[in-house]
Amino acid sequence: MRAEVDDTACAGHGICVGHAPEVFELTGEGYSVVRVDEVPAAYEAAVRLAARQCPTYSITITEGMGNDG
């Protein structure tokens, strides 16, 4: 699985960082970025939850990459 944050839509709420700090972090400007190329299997559920709860729908998930084959 891969995750991507649309930097033109992110408003810096930080909900994603709260759910999966191993995957997301806030930049110095306060916007979210993805820290990893591929989401470790242990964090996939948290990343899905972060994407569902993102108020600006800025997180895109691509399934079937890396861990899933």
BAROFI-90375 format. One record per residue (C-alpha): residue number from 1; z, x, y; residue in three letters. Coordinates in Angstrom, 2 decimals, m for minus. Layout:
// BAROFI-90375
+-----+---------+---------+---------+------+
: seq :       z :       x :       y : type :
+-----+---------+---------+---------+------+
: NUM :       Z :       X :       Y :  ALA :
...
+-----+---------+---------+---------+------+
//
This chain:
// BAROFI-90375
+-----+---------+---------+---------+------+
: seq :       z :       x :       y : type :
+-----+---------+---------+---------+------+
:   1 :    0.00 :    0.00 :    0.00 :  MET :
:   2 :   m0.74 :    1.08 :    3.54 :  ARG :
:   3 :    0.67 :   m0.28 :    6.77 :  ALA :
:   4 :   m0.85 :   m0.07 :   10.22 :  GLU :
:   5 :    0.50 :   m1.06 :   13.62 :  VAL :
:   6 :   m1.92 :   m2.36 :   16.24 :  ASP :
:   7 :   m0.81 :   m0.41 :   19.28 :  ASP :
:   8 :   m2.60 :   m2.83 :   21.61 :  THR :
:   9 :   m0.52 :   m5.74 :   20.29 :  ALA :
:  10 :    2.87 :   m4.12 :   19.63 :  CYS :
:  11 :    5.47 :   m5.14 :   22.20 :  ALA :
:  12 :    8.19 :   m2.80 :   20.94 :  GLY :
:  13 :   10.60 :   m5.38 :   19.56 :  HIS :
:  14 :   11.61 :   m2.91 :   16.81 :  GLY :
:  15 :   12.04 :   m5.51 :   14.08 :  ILE :
:  16 :    9.89 :   m3.41 :   11.76 :  CYS :
:  17 :   12.09 :   m0.36 :   12.32 :  VAL :
:  18 :   15.13 :   m2.47 :   11.51 :  GLY :
:  19 :   13.63 :   m3.56 :    8.20 :  HIS :
:  20 :   11.99 :   m0.29 :    7.13 :  ALA :
:  21 :   13.07 :    2.75 :    9.18 :  PRO :
:  22 :   11.68 :    4.99 :    6.43 :  GLU :
:  23 :    8.20 :    3.64 :    7.25 :  VAL :
:  24 :    8.27 :    2.68 :   10.95 :  PHE :
:  25 :    9.64 :    4.40 :   14.04 :  GLU :
:  26 :    9.58 :    3.75 :   17.77 :  LEU :
:  27 :    7.74 :    6.18 :   20.02 :  THR :
:  28 :    9.20 :    7.56 :   23.22 :  GLY :
:  29 :    7.41 :    4.72 :   25.01 :  GLU :
:  30 :    9.18 :    2.20 :   22.76 :  GLY :
:  31 :    6.28 :    1.11 :   20.56 :  TYR :
:  32 :    6.17 :    1.14 :   16.78 :  SER :
:  33 :    4.14 :    3.58 :   14.70 :  VAL :
:  34 :    3.85 :    4.12 :   10.96 :  VAL :
:  35 :    5.49 :    7.33 :    9.74 :  ARG :
:  36 :    3.80 :    7.57 :    6.33 :  VAL :
:  37 :    0.22 :    7.48 :    5.03 :  ASP :
:  38 :    1.18 :    5.38 :    2.02 :  GLU :
:  39 :    4.20 :    3.13 :    1.75 :  VAL :
:  40 :    6.51 :    4.21 :   m1.10 :  PRO :
:  41 :    6.94 :    1.47 :   m3.70 :  ALA :
:  42 :   10.66 :    1.24 :   m2.93 :  ALA :
:  43 :    9.88 :    0.08 :    0.64 :  TYR :
:  44 :    6.97 :   m2.29 :    0.02 :  GLU :
:  45 :    9.09 :   m5.47 :    0.13 :  ALA :
:  46 :   10.72 :   m4.37 :    3.40 :  ALA :
:  47 :    7.33 :   m3.63 :    4.94 :  VAL :
:  48 :    6.00 :   m7.04 :    3.91 :  ARG :
:  49 :    9.07 :   m8.67 :    5.48 :  LEU :
:  50 :    8.60 :   m6.65 :    8.66 :  ALA :
:  51 :    4.96 :   m7.77 :    8.89 :  ALA :
:  52 :    5.91 :  m11.43 :    8.40 :  ARG :
:  53 :    8.63 :  m11.24 :   11.04 :  GLN :
:  54 :    6.70 :   m9.26 :   13.66 :  CYS :
:  55 :    6.57 :  m11.60 :   16.68 :  PRO :
:  56 :    3.23 :  m10.18 :   17.85 :  THR :
:  57 :    1.64 :   m9.93 :   14.36 :  TYR :
:  58 :    0.94 :   m6.26 :   15.02 :  SER :
:  59 :    1.39 :   m5.03 :   11.43 :  ILE :
:  60 :   m1.51 :   m5.03 :    8.99 :  THR :
:  61 :   m0.93 :   m4.34 :    5.31 :  ILE :
:  62 :   m3.60 :   m3.09 :    2.94 :  THR :
:  63 :   m2.71 :   m3.61 :   m0.70 :  GLU :
:  64 :   m3.99 :   m1.70 :   m3.69 :  GLY :
:  65 :   m3.79 :    1.77 :   m2.19 :  MET :
:  66 :   m2.00 :    4.76 :   m3.65 :  GLY :
:  67 :    1.00 :    3.39 :   m5.54 :  ASN :
:  68 :   m0.88 :    0.44 :   m7.01 :  ASP :
:  69 :   m4.01 :    2.37 :   m7.90 :  GLY :
+-----+---------+---------+---------+------+
//
